[in-house]
């Protein structure tokens, strides 16, 4: 019986260590994200193309794959393929030719955040959308 109790204790300690390590990784990642957002600067995005859009499986949002042109003070405009979560009533604001407010991390121009309450950036896409 003593061996089984020792095994349970060992599994518990290993499990607790894994959870503790995982929580520390998540906390550090959240801290880095907060710092990146805090240093972000205002910019404007112009929608060039909507490649795909459809309902999200949660929260009633619409997921949109967009090709946007990023306008940042002091730099030439550049294009990014991004994915956004958009409130259904704001989909018309994300059509080609429309502009919307964004925030740009000056240390990583590919890291952008929404400057609008009705949309949220889900990040830059690995496979770029082309015109």
C-alpha atoms as one frame of an Amber mdcrd trajectory, in Angstrom:
protein
   0.000   0.000   0.000   2.874   2.360   0.756   4.145   2.070  -2.871   0.805
   3.119  -4.354   0.588   6.184  -2.113   4.117   7.152  -3.141   3.181   6.814
  -6.813   0.129   9.038  -6.318   2.278  11.606  -4.545   4.867  11.524  -7.341
   2.184  11.931 -10.027   0.627  14.792  -8.081   3.966  16.586  -7.706   4.826
  16.119 -11.387   1.375  17.324 -12.422   1.602  20.351 -10.142   5.041  21.213
 -11.585   3.712  20.974 -15.164   0.734  23.190 -14.328   2.969  25.712 -12.520
   5.361  25.838 -15.487   2.472  26.239 -17.959   0.904  29.063 -15.974   4.244
  30.893 -15.812   4.633  30.604 -19.589   1.115  31.980 -20.106   1.713  34.823
 -17.632   4.958  35.823 -19.368   3.300  35.729 -22.791   0.447  37.929 -21.526
   2.956  40.402 -20.074   4.790  40.646 -23.422   1.491  41.172 -25.251   0.484
  43.975 -22.850   3.862  45.665 -23.332   3.608  45.408 -27.137   0.124  46.931
 -27.093   1.216  49.703 -24.717   4.020  50.806 -27.065   1.830  50.579 -30.188
   1.200  53.709 -32.229  -1.919  54.786 -34.160  -2.246  53.991 -37.840  -4.842
  53.412 -40.528  -5.588  50.291 -42.558  -7.248  50.341 -45.974  -8.955  47.135
 -47.090  -7.621  46.031 -50.474  -9.276  42.620 -50.719 -11.591  40.335 -48.759
 -10.462  36.786 -49.496 -12.887  34.909 -47.256 -15.434  35.638 -44.581 -17.738
  33.467 -42.544 -19.339  33.107 -39.146 -17.208  32.249 -36.137 -18.068  29.163
 -34.150 -18.288  31.310 -31.042 -19.416  34.775 -29.970 -21.444  35.450 -33.128
 -18.559  37.259 -34.822 -17.617  37.103 -38.498 -14.100  35.933 -39.358 -12.566
  37.779 -42.301  -9.358  37.149 -44.230  -8.196  40.524 -45.497  -5.431  42.041
 -47.556  -4.865  45.468 -46.023  -2.601  48.392 -46.747  -1.083  49.737 -43.528
  -0.458  53.478 -43.252   1.934  54.354 -40.455   3.316  57.841 -39.770   6.792
  58.291 -41.215   6.837  55.110 -43.333   5.720  54.093 -46.792   2.445  52.129
 -46.798   2.842  48.352 -46.863   0.523  45.387 -47.336  -0.376  42.645 -44.868
  -2.585  39.577 -45.141  -4.497  39.440 -41.877  -7.408  37.711 -40.202  -9.988
  39.708 -38.241 -12.918  38.953 -35.983 -15.633  41.496 -36.795 -19.030  42.188
 -35.266 -21.767  41.263 -37.789 -23.086  44.830 -37.993 -19.648  46.149 -38.948
 -18.846  43.847 -41.883 -19.650  46.685 -44.317 -16.803  48.676 -42.712 -14.345
  45.948 -43.788 -15.013  45.975 -47.529 -12.486  46.943 -50.247 -11.732  50.667
 -50.195 -12.863  51.154 -46.585 -10.429  52.367 -43.910 -10.352  51.694 -40.193
  -8.164  52.596 -37.219  -5.390  50.272 -36.130  -2.454  50.333 -33.724   0.994
  49.169 -34.852   3.859  47.823 -32.756   6.841  50.023 -33.785   9.229  47.158
 -32.997   7.359  44.701 -35.239   5.413  46.300 -38.084   3.563  43.021 -38.692
   2.011  43.108 -35.226  -1.137  45.167 -35.467  -4.062  45.687 -33.151  -7.532
  47.038 -33.755  -8.172  50.668 -33.044 -11.900  50.016 -33.322 -14.290  48.507
 -30.781 -16.105  46.423 -33.410 -13.124  44.435 -34.722 -10.177  42.469 -33.385
  -7.026  41.450 -35.219  -6.289  37.738 -35.082  -2.827  38.147 -36.589  -0.890
  38.081 -39.832  -1.530  35.114 -42.120   1.319  32.804 -43.116  -0.031  32.368
 -46.638  -0.408  35.888 -48.070  -3.515  36.925 -49.952  -2.745  38.401 -53.361
  -4.690  40.817 -55.504
